[in-house]
Amino acid sequence: MYMYVRIAVLSLCALALAGCAQTPATGNTSAPRRAQHYVFDVEAENAGVDLVLNGTELAWFDGGKFWSSSIPLNDWMVSGTNTFEISVFWPEGVKFTPGISSVKIALNLNGETKQEWRLPDADETPQSWPRTISGSFRAEGFPKLLIEKASTVISSTGALPQEDQQEISTLAGELMSAFTNRDIDAIDELFKYKYADLSMARFVSTSSLKAEMDDIYREIMEKDRFAVQPLFGRYNFQSTANDFLVKAMQGRIGFPEPALVLTYREGGRTRRYEVDLYFAKIDNAWVILR
């Protein structure tokens, strides 16, 4: 069984906090808003699920016996209309058997169900699979994040200009050095746009989010045999979210890795902490935004 859930280095306890958001780049506090916490709750048995919100894949489950997860959406939302696509598919290598699969998906806002889907139907056949649920919801009063203000940088051919690739690679290298040197201040500086934007998305203060992430990174850095894994090749870049948000991956052919991988020893085992990196061009300069 394999599952993948993107939470953008999210500590779930942050979602329980409520506070005043801050405006990115200026640090000015905005007017208090009522906290909005959007979540997809998913239960799947003998069925695979692929969930995409606003062009970014948030979760993927290969269809093992049972999977249940609450997937926070705020980090990848926009003000106004948000679009989603949920693909439900029969597990690879499993013989089709009517009645053994079930999927329940609910879109919740602050614990209240707004939309719900249950699959399969009573007339299930092999031709019923795969299935796609497409839809949208409006987030009234949700803050306008930098993710909506970023410049489009991917050309019609799907290519990222070479000079932009170099700027992103330089930023990623600086972040790798900051982690290698255990330099929390440098990490905070490189993540300042990310922290400011995510604090607005999560309806928490930037200072509390930064303090929480600093504690997480310090704890990892104090572990036995802490290390930043070296690159195995050049970065490659993937466009997401309407061609303005760029994801950096390590470039080993056939074995893509997150742009930043931290390792340490705990309980007699080597453990990994993966940091996905998303970049955006804001005011003609590249920044780490997720």
Wavefront OBJ file of the C-alpha trace (Angstrom):
o trace
v 0.000 0.000 0.000
v 1.272 3.449 -0.858
v -0.175 6.800 0.068
v 0.963 10.343 -0.468
v -0.500 13.407 1.204
v 0.787 16.928 0.644
v 0.519 19.138 3.730
v 3.238 21.659 2.828
v 5.316 20.917 5.941
v 2.141 21.390 7.939
v 1.781 20.821 11.637
v -1.862 19.945 12.139
v -2.003 21.751 15.479
v -1.524 24.990 13.543
v -4.954 24.523 12.019
v -6.504 24.701 15.452
v -5.117 28.161 16.075
v -6.903 31.377 15.134
v -5.409 34.802 14.906
v -4.690 37.824 12.753
v -2.925 37.163 9.479
v -0.064 39.300 8.248
v 0.417 40.803 4.842
v 3.399 39.242 2.990
v 6.486 41.405 2.432
v 5.214 44.261 4.600
v 4.512 42.536 7.888
v 1.496 44.764 8.476
v -1.363 43.081 10.276
v -4.636 42.799 8.426
v -8.106 43.102 9.898
v -9.100 39.975 11.856
v -11.100 37.456 9.835
v -13.192 34.547 10.988
v -10.988 31.483 10.615
v -11.874 29.143 7.750
v -10.392 25.656 7.745
v -11.238 23.600 4.676
v -10.573 19.857 4.704
v -11.254 16.879 2.455
v -12.003 13.856 4.658
v -11.393 10.667 2.698
v -12.161 7.042 3.499
v -11.264 4.489 0.836
v -11.321 0.702 0.876
v -10.055 -1.316 -2.094
v -10.053 1.806 -4.247
v -7.376 4.286 -5.287
v -7.833 8.036 -4.905
v -6.049 10.969 -6.550
v -7.030 14.436 -5.297
v -6.085 17.684 -7.083
v -6.997 21.204 -5.921
v -6.393 24.256 -8.125
v -3.908 22.317 -10.239
v -1.850 20.914 -7.336
v -1.973 17.248 -6.356
v -2.670 17.056 -2.626
v -3.084 13.320 -2.069
v -2.673 9.998 -3.826
v -3.536 6.526 -2.527
v -2.794 3.402 -4.529
v -5.837 1.428 -3.432
v -4.643 -0.773 -0.580
v -7.144 -2.381 1.770
v -8.144 0.725 3.739
v -7.088 4.356 3.952
v -8.483 7.252 5.950
v -7.131 10.794 6.012
v -8.077 14.414 6.636
v -6.400 16.564 3.990
v -6.097 20.312 4.773
v -6.782 22.534 1.768
v -6.057 26.078 2.968
v -2.416 26.197 1.847
v -3.403 25.724 -1.797
v -6.644 27.698 -1.943
v -7.477 30.983 -3.624
v -9.991 33.643 -2.724
v -13.253 33.116 -4.561
v -13.725 29.958 -6.629
v -11.581 26.875 -6.027
v -11.689 23.934 -8.422
v -10.978 20.307 -7.622
v -10.780 16.984 -9.397
v -10.923 13.651 -7.593
v -10.094 10.485 -9.509
v -11.208 7.148 -8.057
v -9.693 4.040 -9.642
v -9.603 0.287 -9.211
v -6.384 -0.944 -7.492
v -3.758 -2.248 -9.897
v -3.287 -5.999 -9.724
v -6.578 -6.619 -7.882
v -9.236 -8.699 -9.623
v -12.486 -6.805 -10.087
v -14.995 -7.965 -7.496
v -18.295 -6.113 -7.087
v -19.044 -4.939 -3.577
v -15.525 -4.942 -2.076
v -14.736 -1.286 -2.742
v -16.108 1.818 -1.077
v -15.128 5.488 -1.088
v -16.506 8.327 1.006
v -15.262 11.867 0.433
v -16.523 14.927 2.291
v -15.616 18.590 1.853
v -15.756 20.158 5.312
v -15.521 23.772 6.473
v -14.752 24.179 10.181
v -16.059 20.669 10.791
v -19.332 21.152 8.874
v -19.881 19.039 5.758
v -20.548 21.151 2.662
v -20.409 18.465 -0.035
v -20.216 14.684 0.134
v -19.732 11.828 -2.336
v -20.056 8.064 -1.907
v -18.873 5.484 -4.442
v -19.464 3.073 -6.040
v -23.056 2.955 -7.205
v -25.244 -0.079 -6.809
v -24.860 -0.987 -10.504
v -21.058 -1.260 -10.300
v -19.339 -2.945 -13.267
v -15.724 -3.049 -14.510
v -16.656 -0.305 -16.962
v -17.578 1.935 -13.995
v -13.887 2.506 -13.286
v -12.093 4.854 -13.182
v -14.417 7.647 -12.035
v -13.799 11.362 -11.806
v -15.497 13.855 -9.532
v -15.000 17.437 -10.689
v -16.365 20.472 -8.952
v -15.721 23.771 -7.280
v -16.537 25.741 -4.173
v -16.395 29.415 -3.291
v -14.380 30.539 -0.280
v -16.123 33.764 0.651
v -13.901 36.010 2.749
v -10.803 33.862 2.221
v -7.690 36.083 2.036
v -6.016 36.800 -1.296
v -2.627 35.108 -1.072
v 0.599 35.760 -2.940
v -0.060 32.493 -4.740
v -2.706 34.428 -6.715
v -0.418 37.376 -7.425
v 2.582 35.504 -8.794
v 3.713 36.140 -12.365
v 3.173 33.554 -15.089
v 6.596 32.185 -15.977
v 5.986 29.012 -18.002
v 5.901 29.536 -21.760
v 3.374 27.996 -24.126
v 5.910 25.224 -24.807
v 5.985 24.324 -21.116
v 9.574 25.489 -20.696
v 11.006 27.600 -17.883
v 13.581 30.127 -19.156
v 17.180 29.235 -18.352
v 17.802 32.377 -16.307
v 14.804 31.568 -14.122
v 16.045 28.017 -13.636
v 19.383 29.408 -12.463
v 17.767 31.810 -9.988
v 15.642 29.028 -8.513
v 18.638 26.683 -8.286
v 20.597 29.381 -6.457
v 17.784 29.882 -3.942
v 17.496 26.131 -3.363
v 21.267 25.928 -2.868
v 21.165 28.725 -0.305
v 18.443 26.902 1.593
v 20.439 23.660 1.532
v 23.450 25.513 2.948
v 21.313 27.087 5.677
v 20.096 23.665 6.806
v 23.593 22.181 6.562
v 24.922 24.981 8.794
v 21.943 24.690 11.167
v 21.292 28.394 10.579
v 17.697 28.973 11.660
v 17.877 32.723 10.968
v 18.938 32.104 7.364
v 16.161 29.533 6.949
v 13.605 32.015 8.275
v 14.838 34.670 5.841
v 14.556 32.323 2.866
v 11.103 31.181 4.027
v 9.764 34.644 4.910
v 7.346 34.809 1.960
v 6.264 31.230 2.580
v 5.596 31.853 6.261
v 3.747 35.123 5.620
v 1.546 33.547 2.950
v 0.825 30.354 4.879
v -0.027 32.277 8.037
v -2.735 34.121 6.128
v -3.993 30.863 4.600
v -4.175 29.215 8.024
v -5.526 32.258 9.907
v -2.616 32.314 12.355
v 0.043 34.911 13.085
v 3.274 34.779 11.103
v 5.312 34.823 14.314
v 3.531 31.777 15.757
v 3.906 29.802 12.530
v 7.597 30.704 12.247
v 8.217 29.775 15.889
v 6.478 26.436 15.374
v 8.526 25.578 12.289
v 11.751 26.761 13.949
v 11.086 24.323 16.798
v 10.509 21.471 14.335
v 13.733 22.186 12.454
v 15.787 22.607 15.649
v 14.522 19.285 16.940
v 15.536 17.547 13.706
v 18.942 19.246 13.669
v 19.649 18.006 17.202
v 19.020 14.391 16.240
v 21.865 11.909 15.936
v 23.627 11.954 12.537
v 21.601 14.844 11.203
v 22.488 15.488 7.559
v 21.244 17.271 4.463
v 21.291 14.799 1.617
v 23.411 15.904 -1.361
v 21.906 16.378 -4.781
v 22.223 13.427 -7.151
v 21.856 15.606 -10.205
v 20.533 18.910 -11.433
v 17.164 20.210 -10.409
v 14.266 19.748 -12.741
v 11.226 21.952 -12.623
v 7.530 21.223 -12.854
v 4.859 23.843 -13.420
v 1.696 23.685 -11.348
v -1.296 25.853 -10.545
v -1.838 27.660 -13.830
v 1.825 27.882 -14.798
v 3.059 30.365 -12.204
v 4.043 28.112 -9.291
v 7.141 26.032 -9.965
v 8.115 22.891 -8.077
v 11.793 21.977 -7.876
v 12.795 18.301 -7.790
v 16.154 16.582 -7.770
v 17.038 15.341 -11.208
v 17.876 11.652 -10.924
v 16.356 10.001 -13.970
v 13.569 7.655 -12.970
v 13.971 8.426 -9.266
v 12.643 11.924 -8.567
v 13.337 13.231 -5.072
v 12.085 16.297 -3.202
v 14.386 19.285 -3.548
v 15.442 19.061 0.106
v 15.847 15.844 2.126
v 16.956 15.827 5.769
v 18.023 12.567 7.431
v 18.763 11.568 11.024
v 18.992 8.486 13.233
v 16.245 7.660 15.690
v 15.218 4.383 17.270
v 18.039 2.570 15.507
v 16.758 3.625 12.082
v 17.615 6.288 9.536
v 14.633 8.560 9.093
v 13.820 11.116 6.384
v 12.180 14.515 6.561
v 11.281 15.726 3.084
v 10.737 19.379 2.217
v 8.988 20.069 -1.073
v 9.921 23.454 -2.517
v 7.622 25.611 -4.626
v 8.856 28.872 -6.110
v 7.025 31.884 -7.512
v 8.063 35.146 -9.126
v 6.838 38.076 -7.043
v 7.650 41.650 -8.108
v 10.173 40.293 -10.625
v 12.094 38.272 -8.038
v 11.992 34.549 -7.292
v 10.941 33.515 -3.775
v 10.143 30.285 -1.970
v 6.355 30.402 -1.594
v 5.547 26.845 -0.450
l 1 2 3 4 5 6 7 8 9 10 11 12 13 14 15 16 17 18 19 20 21 22 23 24 25 26 27 28 29 30 31 32 33 34 35 36 37 38 39 40 41 42 43 44 45 46 47 48 49 50 51 52 53 54 55 56 57 58 59 60 61 62 63 64 65 66 67 68 69 70 71 72 73 74 75 76 77 78 79 80 81 82 83 84 85 86 87 88 89 90 91 92 93 94 95 96 97 98 99 100 101 102 103 104 105 106 107 108 109 110 111 112 113 114 115 116 117 118 119 120 121 122 123 124 125 126 127 128 129 130 131 132 133 134 135 136 137 138 139 140 141 142 143 144 145 146 147 148 149 150 151 152 153 154 155 156 157 158 159 160 161 162 163 164 165 166 167 168 169 170 171 172 173 174 175 176 177 178 179 180 181 182 183 184 185 186 187 188 189 190 191 192 193 194 195 196 197 198 199 200 201 202 203 204 205 206 207 208 209 210 211 212 213 214 215 216 217 218 219 220 221 222 223 224 225 226 227 228 229 230 231 232 233 234 235 236 237 238 239 240 241 242 243 244 245 246 247 248 249 250 251 252 253 254 255 256 257 258 259 260 261 262 263 264 265 266 267 268 269 270 271 272 273 274 275 276 277 278 279 280 281 282 283 284 285 286 287 288 289 290
